[in-house]
């Protein structure tokens, strides 16, 4: 079983007018940071906020075109494939059942239900959800729509590659997120036919390195959770791994911190919201910028369905790493007005107080002293140091922690 460029061209015709030909534009600021020309394909602007609806629609449309009776469709997904199947099944008048892992972000669960699908929460992982979906498919006579290991799905995802080279024909490198491998398999098939010499690099989270292990023969351990749940696949596809072996130049791993930084940078610099999987490509550039120096690199922002609470946590943690949110501890004599004195010094140093905690009972200081913990909004690490120097100059013991 394989996917040909003709299949992707047919998919592009099928999808025309039904999904967005999303922008693929240069980010000059990100390019300056990593030392390369960086072009972003904004698949997070699709109606379901993910590229997944391309493959889902192509599969459903080919089923309808075949003329065979369809009792309904079923899919297993952490969220984005679910929404793509649900949305386009609703458009085509098909019953859709979606099995999702129990830890799937509620924003994805509720959106999927909003498209008229019947949602079943089952299992801790995608693989457990998939097994349950296959059982339901056999029991109820439903057609299983695989999220990545299906030729029609892969062909649908490959339309992204055609669009990227049409918009930016000078691209010489693509860095693509990899979970089960459907996205990179489709894109690689498309771009190798149009521009054979282009370099293609796949990116997995180090917590779910299944495709790296399968293709490279490594034995990286698998974790249990990741902020990039869209690519948290424990068992890669059979079709996709063969395509990747043939057409993809390399596979790399990124850590959770790399992904967090990339999510935050895309929010701050590009004013666009992506989920963890959608930031994996940029995370790879940030982790190893020398590899891509001077190249014309295309990244796919493959999804934007991130839980708001997770996004808030990523923002806060990013501010801490950047020195824009800092904790300091001040020890002082517990006398009237001491807190006002501390806050006046902090204000004079140009920092803003976010939180204040007095520690009396849980302090090792003398009973006559108080330990004041401050969370401050600051400009950068150097500014944190200036605040501490100002407090010490005022006769107070102060240090960051």
Secondary structure, DSSP 8 states (H G I E B T S, - for coil): ----HHHHHHHHHHHBTTB----EEE-HHHHHHHTSEEEEE-GGGSTTSBTHHHHHHHHHHHHHHHT-----EEEE-SSHHHHHHHHHHHHHT--EEEEE-TTS-HHHHHHHHHTT-EEEE--SSHHHHHHHHHHHHHHHT-EE--SSSSHHHHHHHHHHHHHHHHH-TT--EEEEE-SSSHHHHHHHHHHHHH-TT-EEEEEEETT--HHHHHHH-------S--S-GGG--SS--HHHHHHHHHH--EEEEE-HHHHHHHHHHHHHHH-----TGGGHHHHHHHH-HHHHTT-EEEEE--B----HHHHHHHHHHHHHHTTSEEEEEEEEE--TTHHHHHHHHHHHTT-EEEEEEEESTT--S-TTEEEEEEEEE-SSHHHHHHHHHHHHHTT-EEEE-
